[in-house]
Amino acid sequence: MVGGFSALGLGTLLLARRLRGGLVPSPVPSMMAVAGVSTLAAGLARCSDRSCPSRFTGDAGATLVDEIHGATSMATFILWVAMPLTAAGRGSALRAVDRRRSLSLGLLALACWCVTAVRLRRGEQQWLGAWQRAMIAAALSWYPVAADAGGRSRT
């Protein structure tokens, strides 16, 4: 998983660089750069168990590295939800279709994240991973929308 996290983090950093000066509104490239760094950090902070233990969720045996993974993953998830919503709300230079796509994908990611959080809080493990992956899929589906907009200039 370290390789996957590293590739995603580096790709996210490269996309953040590409978005600067494009049609995507100004806070989004910075948000994306932070998401790239937090993704790299989450990948380097390998969990002690595939369940991703955390004291936040009641796992008394969670290690410091588990907590670092959890915190950096949470930062990434927040940014993955916020970036498309910010682009939709502040992206007046974006095409209407890109704003609609951004809003739809952002809301879908947010909904899946909320379901994941509620199920986790209730201790309901069934389908928890599927909901989390659906959130990630919605969030990362926005990357091509951003990349397309980032490739167009403001002129």
PyMOL commands that set and color helices and strands:
alter all, ss='L'
color gray80, all
select helices_A, chain A and resi 2-19+27-44+55-57+64-90+96-122+128-150
alter helices_A, ss='H'
color red, helices_A
deselect
rebuild
show_as cartoon
